[in-house]
Amino acid sequence: MFNASMLINGSQVPALSGRTTEIRNPANQELVAEVPSGGRKDAEMALEAAKKAFPEWSLATSALRADLLHEAARLVRQRCEQIARLLTQEMGKPLKYSRLEVLSSADVLDYYAEEGKRNFGQWISSPRSRSIVLRQPVGVAALITPWNYPVDLLAWKVGPALAAGCTVVAKPPSIAPLAATEFMKAVNDAGLPGGVVNVVLGPGSEVGAELVENPISKKVAFTGETETGRWIMEHSARHLKRVSLELGGHSPFIVCEDADLDKAAAAGAIRAFSNMGQICISVNRIYVAQEIAGEFIEKFIERAGRLKIGNGLEQDVDLGPMASGSQRDKTREHVADALQKGARLLLGGREPDGAEYSKGYFYQPTVLSGVDHGMKVMREETFGPVAPITTFETVDQAIGLANDSQYGLASYVYTESLESAIYAAERLESGGVGININNVVDIQAPFGGWKQSGFGRELGRQGLDSYLELKHIRIGL
Ligand code: NDP
């Protein structure tokens, strides 16, 4: 069994109260680890440590910060196997995807090591003065993250925050804190001064709330549910904190009449079911041109049926269990709601058979047709392996349906026509649009939501901006 600890002021520590919680593997309920369960006092101590470390770190050269971030990336890669195994054991995703997540997190650190060097200011000439514009770190940043990509989504915050010169306190998710904490320890082991990176474990309602409400943190970077984001924004407002919110999504996937159906079916099935649909940019609603709907559905079901389900530690597994019983219950509820309102079940719709699945939160990839926007699967975030499919007659109709959502994180369009692609991309209401590609994440480009999917951007140059304040220095001549 793995014994986890928190990280405060450069030291690995238990919770002040001595309280711990168990982490169990969602594939079989085996005990994986005991982790400290901190509270408000632990969070406050971490904030104090980050505050103390801020002056020196904020004034360090970008070259020094870059060297340390590159070293952190090297250590994360070196420890990839250990971190990836913990990730699979705590939240279920297959080991091959856990490895990719850890490696991509190291890439994010490398990217921001260099992007931090390009934190250029401005020089402005005026008749009787000169102006310099500096971009300086905002202060202590609280980083609060969810369980579906606990390492990656933390790296998206830690990388730019450190490159900008902020010190940080991270609050990983309670059901999957292990890999994120080990990732942060690797970052710390790169040689950062004590207190620059801190990790506090414990309930969001205590640790997370303290990080938001305590005036020491000047910035809150959050990824998670829209409701939690709303709470965070309300409570950050008291101290006018900088906030970036990456919230829920409900991504439409439009397949035009002229699309390459093999590519669209394969890409759609991967993005609908990978990570058991527990992805904020998962394919949640599929709109297919009426003329090719039958052919597309056949190919889609064939691709979905090929996915192998099992314990994420086994070889060649494509899908693990869902991360928790409550996630599976919500999926069941959404499928039942759709069927009761007239949807047709084309695949899945229940747990897989077999003793090996009996103790885990498994659920089969599920395909529904005959769906409409009165059903929960078409309006609410299922966060499960469910692909509802319906048809459209014109591209304008498809765009209207796609935009008929409170969310606006990602949209996807499959078409061979450049004109249709541009027409749709300009009209879809989301922070990212994938044209003939099922992923809108690229480290070098901004990622984030419109509407109730939040605001602020991570990744790219914009990811660094959100940890910086502007300062105008005016020199009289
Ligand atoms: P939650 O909002 O429940 O939790 C996210 C984090 O916030 C956890 O660390 C949680 O702690 C913490 N938290 C909970 N309550 C508070 C509070 N009052 N103050 C401060 N922190 C708090 O989300 P989930 O973990 O369930 O993650 C799934 C959600 O994340 C989905 O809606 C998904 O769409 C979204 N998401 C969005 C992404 C995006 O980029 N837009 C990417 C990935 C996921 P604890 O675990 O202890 O409850």
Boltz pocket constraint, residues with backbone or C-beta under 6 A from the ligand:
constraints:
  - pocket:
      binder: B
      contacts: [[A, 144], [A, 145], [A, 146], [A, 147], [A, 148], [A, 149], [A, 153], [A, 171], [A, 172], [A, 173], [A, 174], [A, 175], [A, 202], [A, 203], [A, 204], [A, 205], [A, 207], [A, 208], [A, 209], [A, 212], [A, 223], [A, 224], [A, 225], [A, 226], [A, 228], [A, 229], [A, 231], [A, 232], [A, 245], [A, 246], [A, 247], [A, 248], [A, 249], [A, 279], [A, 280], [A, 281], [A, 381], [A, 383], [A, 409], [A, 449], [A, 453], [A, 454]]
      max_distance: 6.0
